């Protein structure tokens, strides 16, 4: 199973490192990543494999959300099933 993580906010040093480190801690493997900086704004989308998570998915989501709040970022994490359902016409 996979999850989609989006990160949006003002650009600063270490955003990718922080999110990647948290993923690594819980064994969420980064499958794909895309990021860009538009003027002073940072945007990133990550696809992570969550089959090996060492904590419940909801806890992983809450931890990423809190990390975003602590760093002035909007971090949203969605299970691939929900993501696919939302984007199906």
N, C-alpha and C positions, 0 to 999 in steps of 0.2 A: 504494500500500500504506500501511497505517496501523499504528501501535503504540499500546499502552495503557501509560501510566506511572502508577504509584501511589506516593504519598509519604505516610508516616505517621511521626509523632514528636511531641516536645514543640514547642509553638508558639514561634516566634521571628521576629524581623523579617527579611524578605528571602528567605524560602523560595521563594515563587513567582518572585521576581526571579532567583534563582540558577538554578533549573531552566529557566526561560524563556530566560535568557541562554545557557545551554549548548545548548539546542535551537536557538536562533538561530545560534550559531557553526557548527553543522554542517548548517544549512538544513533542520531538522525543523520544519515549519510546524504550529503549534498550531491544531487544528480545533475542539476543544471542551475546556472545563475546568470542573471543579466542585470547590469546596473548602469546608471548614467547620472551625470550631474548636469543640471540645467541652471546656469548662473550659480546661485548659492543653494539650490535645492537638490537633494539626493533622492533617487528612486531606485528600488531594487526589487526584483522578483526572484525567488529561489524555489526550486522544486527539490524536495527532500524525501528520501526513502525512510519511512517510519516503521518498517517491519521489526527493526531491532531496538525500538525504544525501551529504555530502562525505567521509565516512569509512565503513568497513564497519559494518553494523548491530551486530555483536558488540562492536566497539570502543565504539560509542555506548552500548550497554548497560553495558559495564564502566566507562565514564567516569561514567555516572549512579550506578551502584552505589557507586563510590568516593566520589563527591560526598556520597552519603548517609552513608557511614561517617565521612567527615571532619566532617560536621555533625550527627551523632547522629540521623540519620533512616534509615528503612528505605525505600529507593527500589527499586522493581522495574519492569522494562520487559519487555513481552511483545509479540511480533509478533501482529498481529490474527489470523492463521491459527491460531496456538497458542491464543490467547484464545478464539476461536470454537469450536475443537475441544474445549477444556476445559469449555465451558458448553453443549454440545450434549447433550441427553438421549437 
